[in-house]
Amino acid sequence: MKPDGSSLIGFGSGGPGGASFKAFDPAMDIFIEPSFPTVDASDVERAVQLAVAAAPAWAKLAGAQRGKFLRCIAENLESKIDDLVARAGQETGLPAARLQGEVARTAGQLRLYAEAAERGDWLDARIETAQPERTPLPKPDHRSMLRAIGPVVVFGSSNFPFAYSVAGGDTASAFAAGCPVIVKAHPAHPGTSEMVGRLILHAVRDCGLPEGTFSLLFDAGFEVGQTLVQHPAIRAVGFTGSLRGGRALTDLAAARPEPIPVYAEMGSVNPVFITAGALAERAAALVDGLHASATVGVGQFCTNPGLVVLERSSAAENFVARLTEKLRTTPEATLLTVGMHKAFVGNTERRARQPGVKMLVQAPMSAACGAAPVWFETEAKHFLGNHALSEEIFGPSSLVVWCENRAEMFAVAQRLEGSLTATLHAAAGERTAQRDLLDVLAERAGRVILNGFPTGLEVSHAIVHGGPYPSTSDGGRSTSVGTRALHRWARLICYQNFADELLPPELQNTNPLGLRRLVNGEWSSGRI
Ligand code: NAP
């Protein structure tokens, strides 16, 4: 299986289009064939109109059929894992073992979303039966649930070529919720995107679904993405990437005559607070754990721990010295794109020039897109007075913030911007005393971690991968990972005084789908 450079518009291909681009191998420093032409406006319109035509059938598609489709995509990915990993390895510089794991994770996610679609609980069906005899006013019959929102646009991420890209969490959760999807391919891995897109389309055909279920569009610039976000038929957008990109798309969507939600997952510093008690209890394990979390994937994870907050003591200084030694000998590895490398170099140089900031370690780097740990330290008073120190540096760079006392640690926590995660390491005997700090961290993050590390996100029913702005554009009211992610692609609808046969099956008296529903205030899986 090889990419041929085509956008995939339903079952057809894009035309010759405009400016084209090629994938780039960041490890070998070479471009890779083939060329990917930008789709033209008529192709964008065709993809949207196909999605519009498919949307009504998709909204009514039974959960079991959505589940079958998602499972079919998972099988297709697994059947081509060697081809996918080979191409993604070239396009991203990521090692084969990581990519194999990511394909497995993507298939697992697809199956989890299949399960959610099949079970249907996420629809939150609620029924209040009528009381025509009630006085002074009769009570109407009200039945409500979530229903699919319509065509969705997904901007895949650069740092997960499978799990958050073409068949990744946004696409899979939108399908599970009943929405057709148009993906704007990330230019960092276009060949991988096309191959995965073709595997999705095989599943569309094999499951007998409408042609407009899925399209994949290539773009050498921003125009296609912006046109999609502004298209009146698009109902919602999923995005993973930079604060600048996410904010640009969110602002465009808000300025439409009819605004739509953009679920953008953007920057996050993921602070880690470590108490004196935790250091006394397990300093060596903390050195190993923090080092592993901060260097995995060359730091290119949205959950990378970018801020480490400590109260100054000889034990804390010793801890940082041991961590610094380990970071110094961490081998250089390839960043995903030339742009990320440029940003990493520029951002670390800028941080080094900030008042009160000292370089802790700068491990040797030589390869074109290579990066090794670059860590800094500063005092809390500088951190508190300089917003630039709160900004994420994407890649293997973190900032150690030294606090004079616990009150200063608390002040740092209060000053934090919204993050996907916040972590506290504390000794068993200290935990109750740290409750106020945990309360502040819970205000600032979507996932609060006790005595763990933020990377290695478990995809599950309970996980939350979202947080207050700027980590996500909607203030942390949603998650892009786990089965709660389906809610982003649905809206509420209430039917009043409907005849049973006109209701969707989810709300009918006989409960033909066997859903768990809230009926007159009581949970029930039976009929009415
Ligand atoms: P990006 O620049 O935000 O791009 C993400 C996607 O959005 C790409 O498809 C890009 O299109 C598109 N895009 C960006 N700005 C746009 C705009 N103004 N209008 C229309 N489309 C736009 O992210 P990236 O290229 O993946 O990485 C750059 C930086 O993003 C990284 O250095 C890192 O700081 C951050 N990042 C964060 C995460 C995270 O997990 N939150 C993940 C990856 C990256 P084109 O590329 O075609 O222009």
Boltz pocket constraint, residues with backbone or C-beta under 6 A from the ligand:
constraints:
  - pocket:
      binder: B
      contacts: [[A, 155], [A, 156], [A, 157], [A, 158], [A, 159], [A, 184], [A, 185], [A, 186], [A, 187], [A, 219], [A, 220], [A, 221], [A, 222], [A, 223], [A, 225], [A, 226], [A, 240], [A, 241], [A, 242], [A, 243], [A, 244], [A, 245], [A, 246], [A, 248], [A, 249], [A, 265], [A, 266], [A, 267], [A, 268], [A, 301], [A, 302], [A, 339], [A, 340], [A, 343], [A, 394]]
      max_distance: 6.0
